[in-house]
């Protein structure tokens, strides 16, 4: 498989080509004629001879004397197989780890310059990011095409990480959350990625090291480092001291043999919850490790439906992340309730629909106990979630269920169509509008329609679709009197403003209940483009005040929007000295808020003495 070049991993292509030529200089000079040298150089620049260049250079690395050969090949292995780019210090410390040793000697850490030299120019250090990378994306392609260059690289990397994590230096770390990461730069990578390398290739030695590390709790420092990479685990900082055990960790990574060994050792309560209340089964289900799920369910004492602190069960985790195999395995257990809600009232089907996991949605809908239209605590159904997040496939599947009401209101009066329109999902909007039960003009409990929300967020495509529906009033005010045009103007969405102004029945100067017109909102929020568009309509009064007698100019002056002030001052109807109910003029507001540029513009058109600030 050809790998696409990734700018964050590889050096600038021109600099890299220069390096490639430098690697091939002997081969180029070996040609006896100028034509031969030019031809060889051209082939190298085109990439047709890169395989030979890389092969020769790697052989040169292997032929180095002393420890240079080992360092060069090990560095190349790490840089080409890491799960994320390594910083220079991380790589240097990784290569200083001595397998089988419980000590880590700082004197064994090589310098970056030594590493680069040992790799014969095949790696380079990005000065801006301080990360080590291959000189060219074609080198990654070459190494991927020749897997025999390195002997079981992921196994070797897992062993290195685990040796480091089992070292006296790491075991001596305080369990406090704060420690000097600079003194142990390799720890961040190790604690997060050792399990991923072990999952890909697990040697006997790596398994033994993993069991040695995990037969006790994983440790607070290592747990913090690991779970910082997991979304929503920021709660870690506020957690109680409930343990994240070794069994939790092995289940998290899906290490089948390690999980089996830890269970046989009987050093853990298999149903114990961690700081989030998640059991080992919950972590295995969340991460889709089917074999680990099977092993854990094979223990008679396991609770397959135990909720965590948020009420989520292993099934809801598997469903929410789209792990079909884990879902099927869990549903084989009679104790598992497929329609059990979490603390927010969301069921496994809601989580699956939210994630757009169509396979899981179909599996769950095949269960008799599952209600396809079950609302959560906010009244949102699986269809609501699928519509809000634009999951077209899941929407179609759910609408195929007779019990699903496509026009059902949540606790705030929002329909699936309104949610889809608000978030700009045109495909979902079209699907829902194809159902006769759906009223495209139905307002929520604040009187806002799907068009109002779409206009507010600048969803031009959805606005066009909704305006094509007979039931939709393009000038429908909400309970505060704000129209879709008013919301679009305040949001600065020029495209939507233009679309609405082309519709019959839209009043471009309609005030809301506070007397604020669309141009008032645009001026207040500094939307220059919208102000220009609205003032191009003869019906729009550029100096129309709100109920407090604040004009659009006063609003722009208050906020310091010089561009809007210039536009408004260009209209003869605008009085730059008009006071509001508090007796304050636009100049007063500009001066009060320190907007000197605006004040200067206003003074240039002053016709009467400004009010006292």
GIHULIN-V152388 format. One record per helix or strand of 3 or more residues. SS is the DSSP state (~ for helix, > for strand). FROM is the first residue (numbers start at 0). LEN is the number of residues. If there is no record, write none. Layout:
ss=SS from=FROM len=LEN
ss=SS from=FROM len=LEN
//
This chain:
ss=~ from=12 len=11
ss=~ from=24 len=6
ss=~ from=33 len=13
ss=~ from=49 len=13
ss=~ from=67 len=14
ss=~ from=87 len=7
ss=~ from=105 len=3
ss=~ from=111 len=7
ss=> from=122 len=3
ss=> from=130 len=4
ss=~ from=136 len=9
ss=~ from=146 len=3
ss=~ from=152 len=13
ss=~ from=167 len=4
ss=~ from=180 len=4
ss=~ from=185 len=15
ss=~ from=203 len=11
ss=~ from=219 len=8
ss=~ from=232 len=6
ss=~ from=245 len=8
ss=~ from=255 len=10
ss=~ from=279 len=7
ss=~ from=289 len=8
ss=~ from=313 len=7
ss=~ from=323 len=8
ss=~ from=347 len=8
ss=~ from=357 len=8
ss=~ from=381 len=7
ss=~ from=391 len=8
ss=~ from=415 len=7
ss=~ from=425 len=8
ss=~ from=449 len=7
ss=~ from=459 len=8
ss=~ from=483 len=8
ss=~ from=493 len=8
ss=~ from=517 len=7
ss=~ from=527 len=8
ss=~ from=551 len=8
ss=~ from=561 len=8
ss=~ from=585 len=7
ss=~ from=595 len=8
//
